[in-house]
Amino acid sequence: MEFVEEIKIRSYDVLIDRAKVEDLQRRCEVGPKEHVLLYTDTMGDPICRIRNSPIYNMLVAELNNNEIVGLIQGSIKLVRLHKQSKVGYILGLRVSPLHRRKGIGSMLVNHLEQWFVSNNVDLSYMATEKDNEASINLFINKHGYIKFRSPSILVHPGNNRLNKPSSNIEIMKLDVCQAEFLYRKFMGLAEFFPQDIDKILRNRLSVGTWVAYYKNDGSLLDFDGGDDKFFGLDNGIIIPKSWAMLSVWNSGELFRLRVGKAPFSCLCYAKSSKIIHKVMPCFDVPKLPEFDDPFGFYFMYGVHKQGPSSGKLVTTLCRFVHNLATQSQDFNKVVVTEVIGGCDQLKPHLIPHLNFLSCSEDWWCIKAMKKEEVKTVYELGNTSPTRALFVDPREV
């Protein structure tokens, strides 16, 4: 491998780098190679994916001739693991196709980790597809990261027509205070639960939070997020035996995706679904976005369920979000979520998705930034998940 010594790693400067960084991002594909290759359009804001994080940074790799040939992004936040931890998240590593295998990616990772250390970060983590050999070789083999979780990324396009929920299921939108109360009470111990969940829920990109429950199984209408009279803490309130909740994030306002290359199965599905829509419009077949057009997506996060019959409620909420995408007047034509089956038994089959668009294993890898956190990393990497995993929508 040839190392390029004339490379300079520095922080992104919006005044001089924006156009060059956007061009590099457009030329670098994302997504699992065996499925769909996607290209990202950040719509004039190259740091849009980290801008909503508490602390963030983008580094660029620059040649002597001022050409930008690589970039990496990072964010820092407080989350719940075995205790409250300060974690750094690595995302958006891109290297120009003409300058790969020259050590640029490794240099960018080193410099971003140094930035983490200077900000007193406990742990650094990143996510990659299990078949991304270049990324796995870089982070695991060269930089000492270990795989500790492998959630599934589930993708479902908008439908041709709206889904009608069961007549015995009630769906109710919560206000921010109510949603925060529920998340802190019932998901506060989930892995990577963000301490600033209130800021996520109040963000302009958060479309809302909804709960679902059976109409004959109690009522949520008396819920007051400001006190503890909810869910069995006061005998005067009826408690649903089964309920589910989720929140929606509008990623389409940050960036758009464009399909660069699709496998044969995807092309066949796209063509056949168009024919079915035209000939038999009564059939509810999910419709893929036009491959030539950019599209955004709604990201479902904080998916949680409780009770013996709550699985159906999760599915109902997901179909409700599909309706939002179908009715959307903007570019959000796809619904995405990321889940891992833990003690909460939130299994992928509960969430409608198309297998050929989804990723069954998204490898989350972690590394200690402090010596005292080495044991934590070892325990995470050698134990199966027993708690839910909270996927921060700001890092999608």
N, C-alpha and C positions, 0 to 999 in steps of 0.2 A: 504493500500500500504506500502510495506517495503522499507525503505530508507537504502541505503548501505553507511555507514560512511567511509569505508576504500577506497572509490573511490578518485582518484586524477585526477584533470582536469589540463592539461598542453598543451602547443603548440606541434604540430607535429614535430618530429625530423626525417628527412629523413634517417639518418645513422642507426638508431636503430628501426624505426617504419615501414618502407616501406612494408616489407613482411607481417607483422601482419595486417596492415591497408588494404592492398590489399585482404588478406584472408577474413577479415570482410566484405568488400564491395562485394565480390563475393557471400557471404552467405546471403546477404540481398537483397530481391526482391524490385523492383520498378514498378510503374505503377498501374492503377486502378484495383482493385481486380476482378471486374466483366468482365474485358476485358482480356488483356494479361499480365501475370506476366513476368517481364524482369529482367535479372541479368546483372550487369555492369562489363566489363573488362577494367580497366584503362591502360592496356598495360605498366605497370612498372612505372606509374606516378600517384599516388593517388590524387594529387592536380591538375590534368590536367584541371578540370572544372573551376578552379578559377585562374589558373596561368596567364591568359591573362588579368585579371582585374588590374586596377591601384594599388589598395591596397588589400591584401588578407591575410587570416589566416585560419589554420585548428587547431582545438582543439581535443584532444583525452581524453577518460576516461580510466584510467588504474587502475587495481587492485593491491594489494600488491605483488602479484606474477608476476607482469609485464605483465599480460594478458590485451590486449586492448579490451574493451567490448562496446565501443561507440565512435562516432566521429561526428563532425559537422564542416561545412565550412562556411566562410563568406567573402564577398567582399564589398568594399567601392568605391563610385564614385560620381561625380556631375551630376545631371539630372535636367530636367525642370519639375516642377509641377506648382504651382501657382507662383513660383519664382524659382530661382536656388537653389537647395537643395542638401545637402550632405546626401546620403542614404546608408544604409547598407543592403545587401541582404543575407538572410540565405538560405542555401541549403545543400544537402547531409547529413542530419541528419540520422545516422544509429546507432542502438543498437543491440547487439548480441541477437539472438532469445532466448538464454538461460538466458538472464539477463534483459528481459523487465519487465515492471510494477514494477520497483524498484526505480524510480525517476531519473534514469541516464539521460534520455532525457531532463528533466527539468533542471538538473544541467548544462548540456552543453549549453542550451539556455541562462541561467542566465550568464554564463561566457562569452559567445559570445556577449551578450548585453553590458556587462561591457567593453569589448574591443571596441565596437562601441562608447560608451560614452567617453572613453579615447581618441578616435580619432575625437571627436567633431561632431559625426553624428547627423543629425536632426531627421531622420525617419528610422525605421527598417521595412523591409517587407519580405514576403516569399510567396511561392505558394504551393498549395496542391490540390489533387483531392477532389471534393465535397463529395465523399463517404469514404474518409479516416478518419474514426471516431477517431482513435488514435491521428492523427496529429491535427485535429480540436479541440479535447479536450485539447491537450497540449497547442497549441498556442492561441486559442480563449478563452477557459474557464479558463485556469490557468495563462496565461501570458498576457492577456488583448489585444490581437490583434483583429482587426475587419476586416470583409470582405469588400472590396471596389470595386473590379472588378472581373469579371468571364469570361475571354476570352476562346475561344475554341482552343484546340490542334487538328490540322487536319493532318491526316497521309495518305499517298498514296504510295504504292510500285511501283517499276519500272515497265514499260510496257514490253510486249513481243516484240513489234516493235515500231519504232519511230513514233511520231505524226508529221503530216505535217501541218504547220501553214497556215492560209488563205492567198491566193495570194495577197490580198490587205492590209496586215499587215506587217509592217517593224519592225524588232527587231534589236536593236543596242546596243553594249556593250560600256559603258562609262569608261573613265579613272577615277582615284581616285579623281582628282580635280573636274571634272564634277559631279561625284556622290555626293561629299561633298557639292558642291554648291546647288544642287537640294534638298538634305536632309535638309540643314539648312534653305533654303528658304521656302520649302513646308511642312516640318515636324518638324521644329524647335520648334513649340508650342505643339507638341504631348506630352502626359503624359509620363514621364520617358525617354524623349529624352536625350541621353547621350551627354554631352558637348565635349567628346573626340571622336566624331564620326569619325574623320579623322584617329585616331589610329585603330579603328575597321576596316575601309575600307582598311587600309594599312597592316593589319595583314596577315601573310602568309596563314591563314585559310580562309580568305575571297576570294572566288573563283572569284567574280566579281559582277558588277551591270549592269542591262540591262533595257532599256526602250522599250516600244512598242507603235506604233502609226499607224494610217491609212495612206497609201501612198498618197492618194488624199486629205489629211487633213493637209498639211504643212510639214515641214522638220525640223529635229533636227541636220542635218549635219553641219550647220553653228554655232552650239553652241560652245561658248568659256567660260568655267567655270571660267575664270579669270576676267570677267567683267559682266556688267548688261545688256547685249544686248539680253538676252534670255527671252522668255515668256512674251512678251508685253512691255518690258522696253525700247525697241527701235523700231521705226516704220519700220526699214529696215528688220526686221526678221519676217518670217511667223510663226504664232503660231498655233500649233495643237489644235483643239477644244477638242479633247479627247486624253488622253495618260495615261500610267501606267508605274510603275517601281518597281523593287524589287532587292534585293541582295541575294547572296547565301554564306553560311558558311559551311565549310567542317568539320562537327563534327566527322566524321569517322577517322580523323587523331589523335583525342584526345582519344577517347574511343570507344569500341564496345559493342553491346548489344547481349544478347542471350536469346531466349525464354525459360522460365522455365515451364510455364503452359499456355495452350491456351484453350479458351472456345470451345464448340462443334461447334458453327457456324463458328469459325475461321478454325477449322480442316476440316470441310466440304468444305469451300471455297478453302482451299489450295489443297485439293485432286481433286475437280472438275476443278479448274483452270489448274492443270497439265494435266488432261485428255483432256481438250479443246485445250491446246497448242499442244498436241501430235496429236490429231485427226483433229482439224481444226485450224491450225496455222495462218490462215488469220484473225481470230477474235482477236481483241485487248482487251484481258482480263488482268488486272493487276495481276502480279505474286508475291506471297509472298516469302520472303526469306526462305531458308531451315531452319527449326526449330532447327536443330542440329548444325548449323553453326553460328558463330558470324557475325554480320553485323553492318555497320555504316549507317549514314544518312546525307543528305544535309538538312540544315535548311534555309528556306526562311525567310528573315527579311526585315524590311523597306518596306513592301508592301504598295504602295500608288497609288491612281488613281484620275484623274480629268477629267471632261467632261461627257456629256450625254451618250456617247457610250463606256465609258472606262471599263465597266464591262467585256465585251468580251476580252478586251486587258489583263486584269488581268488573266483571264482563259488561254489565249494564252501563257502568260509568264510562268504560272505554268506548262503547258504542255511542254514548252521549257525546264524547269528544269527537268521534268520527263525524257526527252530525254538525258540530261546530266547524270542522274543516270543510265539510260539504257546503255549508252555508256561507263560508268565508268569501268575502269579496276581494281579498288580497291574494297573495301567492301561496298561502299555506294549504297545500293539497295532500300532505302526508302527515301521519301521526306516528311519533316515535316514543319509546320508553326503554328503560334499562332496569332489569330486575335480576335478583339472585334469590334462589330458594333457600331460606334459612329456617329458623324455628317458626317463623310466621307462615310457612308453607305457601308463599306467594309464588306459584309456579307459572312458567310461561304459558301453559295451555289455557290459563284463565284470561289471558290477554289476547284478543284477536290480532293475528299478524300473518304475513305471507313469508314462508320459509326462505324463498329465493331472494327476498329483499333484506332479510334479517341476518344477524350474526349470532351464532349459538354460543360463542365464547369470546368475550372481550377481555383480554388479559389485563388485570390491574397489577402493577409491579411497584414495589416499595423499597426504600433504602434509608438507613439511619443517617442523619446529619450530625448526631451527637453520639459519643461512645455509650452513654447511659441508655440509649434507645435501641442498641443492638439486640438486647433480649426481646424487646417488643416486636421487632421485625422477625426474629426467629419464631416467636410464638404465632404471629399472624401467618407466616408462611408454612407452618407445620400443623395447623389446626383447621378443621372444617368450619364453615360459618355457622354460628348458632344464633346470630342476630340479623335483622334486616340490614341492608346496605342502602344508605341514603345517597342518591346521585344528585349532586348540586347542578341545577339547570344552567348556572352561570358558566359551567365548564364543558358544556356540550359543544 
